[in-house]
Amino acid sequence: MKVPKKWLILGAGLLCCCALALWRLWPWLSALTRPETAETLRGFLDGLGVWGAFGLLILQALQVLSALIPALPIQLAAGAAYGPVGGLAICLGGVALGSSLVFGGVKKWGKPLVDRVFPLEKQQRISFLSNARQLNFLTFLLYLLPALPKDVFNYLAALTPLTLRRFLSILIVARTPTILGNTFASSALLAGDTTASILVFCFTGGLGLLCMIFCKPILSWMERHSH
């Protein structure tokens, strides 16, 4: 049976995205595969005891607050040191803490705080969410799909009808798959399961690159379904 041309093009595109994802992630992957790096990381965090986990949690919270610190190294370190589930719990705790602080800050100081952190053009990309009819569903998609401007919405969420409890519930559920993928992949890599680790990294990285490429069409679709 002849395979349709569009499926061949799509398959080739996915393979290219996976290859690019692996290339972009390789500096972190190669660092984790070095025994001295793994032992240094584990020894350092073990020496800190409970403060090691607390430090990673605070780093993850600062990542949410700053919108500048990359989240991936933190999640890889959490998975490598505390396993997939332990690393997930630490990172989600940091995400919840950072998001709560941002939400409370914007509730207190209003849009001037958002304007100090993000230029207006970045805010306008998802301004349609302020009064979206399907706000819960669109917020879930925004946090579920990688490479979308969720860092901006961390600050804009408090200006929408979302309550803090509803916002955190959606945020935690939607971000769990990606964070768990990262913590599982780094834990599997250090355990010697290179195949599983690379497959997970390729999938999450490839999905992230696809979302990055099609960010504008995805946001346009979300805006159309917000009315």
Buried (B, 14 or more C-beta within 10 A) or exposed (E): EEEEEEEEEEEEBBEEBBBBBBEBBEEBBEBBBEEEBBEEBBEEBEEBEEEBBBBBBBBBBBBBBEBEEEBBBBBBBBBBBBBBEBBBBBBBBBBBBBBBBBBEBBEEEEEEBBEEBBEEEBBEBBEBBBEBEBBEBBBBBBBBBBBBBBBBBBBBBBBBEBEBEBBBBBBBEBBBEBBBBBBBBBBBBBEEBEEBBBBBBBBBBBBBBBBBEBBEEBBEEBBEBBE
